[in-house]
Amino acid sequence: MVILAEPQLGENIGTAARAMANFGLDEMRLVRPRDGWPSESADKAAAGALFVTQGAVVYDSMEEAVGDLTYVYATTARPRDMLKPVVSPQSAARQILERTSAGEGRSGLMFGRERWGLNNDEIALSDAICMAPVNPDFASINIAQAVLLMGYEWFKQGNKGSLGRKTEFDGMEGEGMGMAAKDTRPATKKELIGFFEHLEKELDHAGFLWPPEKRPNMVRNLRHMFHRLQATEQDVRSLRGIVASLSRGPVSKKHKD
Amino acid sequence: MVILAEPQLGENIGTAARAMANFGLDEMRLVRPRDGWPSESADKAAAGALFVTQGAVVYDSMEEAVGDLTYVYATTARPRDMLKPVVSPQSAARQILERTSAGEGRSGLMFGRERWGLNNDEIALSDAICMAPVNPDFASINIAQAVLLMGYEWFKQGNKGSLGRKTEFDGMEGEGMGMAAKDTRPATKKELIGFFEHLEKELDHAGFLWPPEKRPNMVRNLRHMFHRLQATEQDVRSLRGIVASLSRGPVSKKHKD
């Protein structure tokens, strides 16, 4: 799943679609494309990859665009000061394949707008940063090229995958992957965002997210922190239970029966 | 060394130059560019990589363009019936690096013209065919993208060689590891347990950890979940702030000053 944040030029969307087609990717999501959608210039630049452009789905916000996904990579050209794992395109491709094979929901790759990439709120919705190794003195890569590199690594992994190289993945589950529970599944972004909004509402009520000028940054930091949980759907329910319980305060025992 | 055979559009030459710059390649050779050289549209598309376009050298024939090289790869999208080794971009990059380190002369990568790639005479000048793995149903890659993939693999190899940062780019950074924290450190167990006890006390107070016979298991599950955060010392302070704030309930704003 490729998600483009506010792409400006139809031509870039089309070239990205072509790059996706080159590597067997066909699901594209667009968050508020500047010049509207569908786009003639995108179709033209797609050079035949119309099954990608014509199947693209447009969203009003990044929250909605990632709502049904369980793991999202934010692609950036430069490291950011954020407490998120940073992975190479190769690792991201491998991880996505692992997750898909394990039935752990769907993954997505976010790509930023032409001039200034992804904003901090978008990155806060991601689980990991994906950075391609590039010449630090000339690090600017356009969207279609970033999509191309990701698609290429994905296709390389996929080829391996289909050849049954399972051993490659054995023992690679690092800390934090531990989905030990069988009766649960990774939380979707929508569920996670539901928890965030619940928590933030209660924290507003309690006067924690204060003063107002610091609120956006505090919210982002909290979201970053909880993202690192790699929460399951069960975790999200527990967290919401905790927030509800703490906010409500003491309850007489008999109501719990 | 990147050699473009009879490129037609200046724009493609420029985009290829930009891709080269992204991966630290700066020597470009052009065999009979259709619209002459230098090219304004190439410089424009190079997006700042003028040190590549302005340093490009024009040749009258592919023979001359590869004259001083010792090993040349012909990049093609489709296999050809030729008795030449066929290698992936990754292998080509590795081989070039090995040859360079061993002082075995200079290598080059030939890229074909827009419509129909390299001709047989040009391919005959090569030592090996380099083919990127692509979707066979949508195999057409433009020149700049082909250059990008080669540059990317070259840079990945180069990084391994020169910086020895194999693990960083090779996918071994486990989930939750590669953190870029600057002003914090991992929480000690003592700090983490302090948070757990604080949380559990408040949850007991709120009647959440109830009934008593289920309490031990609930506590264990919560501790497991929060362990997965790989919390920093700063995270622990944030979490304790949240718990304190939610438990305390609404506070008039002036107390926060």
HADDOCK unambig.tbl for C-alpha pairs under 7 A between the chains (distance, minus, plus):
assign (segid A and resid 21 and name CA) (segid B and resid 138 and name CA) 6.11 0.50 0.50
assign (segid A and resid 22 and name CA) (segid B and resid 134 and name CA) 5.63 0.50 0.50
assign (segid A and resid 22 and name CA) (segid B and resid 135 and name CA) 5.24 0.50 0.50
assign (segid A and resid 22 and name CA) (segid B and resid 138 and name CA) 5.22 0.50 0.50
assign (segid A and resid 22 and name CA) (segid B and resid 139 and name CA) 5.66 0.50 0.50
assign (segid A and resid 23 and name CA) (segid B and resid 134 and name CA) 5.41 0.50 0.50
assign (segid A and resid 23 and name CA) (segid B and resid 135 and name CA) 5.06 0.50 0.50
assign (segid A and resid 24 and name CA) (segid B and resid 135 and name CA) 5.58 0.50 0.50
assign (segid A and resid 81 and name CA) (segid B and resid 180 and name CA) 6.17 0.50 0.50
assign (segid A and resid 81 and name CA) (segid B and resid 181 and name CA) 6.76 0.50 0.50
assign (segid A and resid 82 and name CA) (segid B and resid 180 and name CA) 6.32 0.50 0.50
assign (segid A and resid 82 and name CA) (segid B and resid 181 and name CA) 6.78 0.50 0.50
assign (segid A and resid 83 and name CA) (segid B and resid 179 and name CA) 5.37 0.50 0.50
assign (segid A and resid 83 and name CA) (segid B and resid 180 and name CA) 5.93 0.50 0.50
assign (segid A and resid 83 and name CA) (segid B and resid 181 and name CA) 5.91 0.50 0.50
assign (segid A and resid 84 and name CA) (segid B and resid 176 and name CA) 7.00 0.50 0.50
assign (segid A and resid 84 and name CA) (segid B and resid 179 and name CA) 5.73 0.50 0.50
assign (segid A and resid 85 and name CA) (segid B and resid 175 and name CA) 6.27 0.50 0.50
assign (segid A and resid 85 and name CA) (segid B and resid 176 and name CA) 5.30 0.50 0.50
assign (segid A and resid 85 and name CA) (segid B and resid 177 and name CA) 5.91 0.50 0.50
assign (segid A and resid 85 and name CA) (segid B and resid 178 and name CA) 4.81 0.50 0.50
assign (segid A and resid 85 and name CA) (segid B and resid 179 and name CA) 5.38 0.50 0.50
assign (segid A and resid 86 and name CA) (segid B and resid 178 and name CA) 5.57 0.50 0.50
assign (segid A and resid 86 and name CA) (segid B and resid 179 and name CA) 6.95 0.50 0.50
assign (segid A and resid 87 and name CA) (segid B and resid 171 and name CA) 6.86 0.50 0.50
assign (segid A and resid 87 and name CA) (segid B and resid 173 and name CA) 6.96 0.50 0.50
assign (segid A and resid 88 and name CA) (segid B and resid 169 and name CA) 5.57 0.50 0.50
assign (segid A and resid 88 and name CA) (segid B and resid 171 and name CA) 6.49 0.50 0.50
assign (segid A and resid 90 and name CA) (segid B and resid 171 and name CA) 6.41 0.50 0.50
assign (segid A and resid 91 and name CA) (segid B and resid 170 and name CA) 6.89 0.50 0.50
assign (segid A and resid 91 and name CA) (segid B and resid 171 and name CA) 4.29 0.50 0.50
assign (segid A and resid 133 and name CA) (segid B and resid 156 and name CA) 6.75 0.50 0.50
assign (segid A and resid 134 and name CA) (segid B and resid 22 and name CA) 5.63 0.50 0.50
assign (segid A and resid 134 and name CA) (segid B and resid 23 and name CA) 5.40 0.50 0.50
assign (segid A and resid 135 and name CA) (segid B and resid 22 and name CA) 5.21 0.50 0.50
assign (segid A and resid 135 and name CA) (segid B and resid 23 and name CA) 5.03 0.50 0.50
assign (segid A and resid 135 and name CA) (segid B and resid 24 and name CA) 5.54 0.50 0.50
assign (segid A and resid 138 and name CA) (segid B and resid 21 and name CA) 6.10 0.50 0.50
assign (segid A and resid 138 and name CA) (segid B and resid 22 and name CA) 5.22 0.50 0.50
assign (segid A and resid 139 and name CA) (segid B and resid 22 and name CA) 5.65 0.50 0.50
assign (segid A and resid 149 and name CA) (segid B and resid 149 and name CA) 6.90 0.50 0.50
assign (segid A and resid 156 and name CA) (segid B and resid 133 and name CA) 6.78 0.50 0.50
assign (segid A and resid 174 and name CA) (segid B and resid 174 and name CA) 4.97 0.50 0.50
assign (segid A and resid 174 and name CA) (segid B and resid 175 and name CA) 5.66 0.50 0.50
assign (segid A and resid 175 and name CA) (segid B and resid 174 and name CA) 6.94 0.50 0.50
assign (segid A and resid 175 and name CA) (segid B and resid 175 and name CA) 6.25 0.50 0.50
assign (segid A and resid 175 and name CA) (segid B and resid 176 and name CA) 6.72 0.50 0.50
assign (segid A and resid 176 and name CA) (segid B and resid 175 and name CA) 6.15 0.50 0.50
assign (segid A and resid 176 and name CA) (segid B and resid 176 and name CA) 6.24 0.50 0.50
assign (segid A and resid 176 and name CA) (segid B and resid 228 and name CA) 5.37 0.50 0.50
assign (segid A and resid 177 and name CA) (segid B and resid 175 and name CA) 6.79 0.50 0.50
assign (segid A and resid 202 and name CA) (segid B and resid 246 and name CA) 6.98 0.50 0.50
assign (segid A and resid 203 and name CA) (segid B and resid 246 and name CA) 6.48 0.50 0.50
assign (segid A and resid 205 and name CA) (segid B and resid 250 and name CA) 5.80 0.50 0.50
assign (segid A and resid 206 and name CA) (segid B and resid 245 and name CA) 6.00 0.50 0.50
assign (segid A and resid 206 and name CA) (segid B and resid 246 and name CA) 6.06 0.50 0.50
assign (segid A and resid 206 and name CA) (segid B and resid 249 and name CA) 4.87 0.50 0.50
assign (segid A and resid 206 and name CA) (segid B and resid 250 and name CA) 3.97 0.50 0.50
assign (segid A and resid 206 and name CA) (segid B and resid 251 and name CA) 6.01 0.50 0.50
assign (segid A and resid 207 and name CA) (segid B and resid 250 and name CA) 6.09 0.50 0.50
assign (segid A and resid 207 and name CA) (segid B and resid 251 and name CA) 5.98 0.50 0.50
assign (segid A and resid 207 and name CA) (segid B and resid 253 and name CA) 6.78 0.50 0.50
assign (segid A and resid 208 and name CA) (segid B and resid 245 and name CA) 6.14 0.50 0.50
assign (segid A and resid 228 and name CA) (segid B and resid 229 and name CA) 5.36 0.50 0.50
assign (segid A and resid 229 and name CA) (segid B and resid 228 and name CA) 5.41 0.50 0.50
assign (segid A and resid 229 and name CA) (segid B and resid 229 and name CA) 4.65 0.50 0.50
assign (segid A and resid 245 and name CA) (segid B and resid 206 and name CA) 5.97 0.50 0.50
assign (segid A and resid 245 and name CA) (segid B and resid 208 and name CA) 6.22 0.50 0.50
assign (segid A and resid 246 and name CA) (segid B and resid 203 and name CA) 6.52 0.50 0.50
assign (segid A and resid 246 and name CA) (segid B and resid 206 and name CA) 6.03 0.50 0.50
assign (segid A and resid 246 and name CA) (segid B and resid 246 and name CA) 5.58 0.50 0.50
assign (segid A and resid 246 and name CA) (segid B and resid 247 and name CA) 5.02 0.50 0.50
assign (segid A and resid 247 and name CA) (segid B and resid 246 and name CA) 5.01 0.50 0.50
assign (segid A and resid 247 and name CA) (segid B and resid 247 and name CA) 5.84 0.50 0.50
assign (segid A and resid 247 and name CA) (segid B and resid 249 and name CA) 6.33 0.50 0.50
assign (segid A and resid 249 and name CA) (segid B and resid 206 and name CA) 4.95 0.50 0.50
assign (segid A and resid 249 and name CA) (segid B and resid 247 and name CA) 6.34 0.50 0.50
assign (segid A and resid 250 and name CA) (segid B and resid 205 and name CA) 5.81 0.50 0.50
assign (segid A and resid 250 and name CA) (segid B and resid 206 and name CA) 4.00 0.50 0.50
assign (segid A and resid 250 and name CA) (segid B and resid 207 and name CA) 6.17 0.50 0.50
assign (segid A and resid 251 and name CA) (segid B and resid 206 and name CA) 5.97 0.50 0.50
assign (segid A and resid 251 and name CA) (segid B and resid 207 and name CA) 5.96 0.50 0.50
assign (segid A and resid 253 and name CA) (segid B and resid 207 and name CA) 6.82 0.50 0.50
